[in-house]
Amino acid sequence: MAGFSIKIVISMKILALEKEIPNTTPEQFAPHLKAEAARVWELYKSGHIREIYFRGDRNEAVLILECADVEEANYLLGTLPLVQAGLIEFEVIPLVPYPGLERLFGEPSP
């Protein structure tokens, strides 16, 4: 098949938990919120942000990203205007498939 190529992209799921920087005020956030939403939209359209939520117990975002690695996730999160303004930061957690289901089928793989 001339001209046909397959591109394999390896990515991992990343959980990113927003943390507000202590002693910030809502007034500090206001000038950045439209730009923040626009950047989140860009990252969503690019496929890097796969899901985004707000926590039910506080006004902080929870993101599921697909990135090559944690370093890429940190880089992309660093492009968010609220991060650049020093108002929020993220705890970045790499996720791997749960291996416990292997117990249903015999001995787990080494």
Secondary structure by P-SEA (a helix, b strand, c coil): cccbbbbbbbbbbbbbbbbcccccccccccccaaaaaaaaaaaaaacccccccccccccbbbbbbbcccaaaaaaaaaacccccccccccbbbbbccccccccccccccc
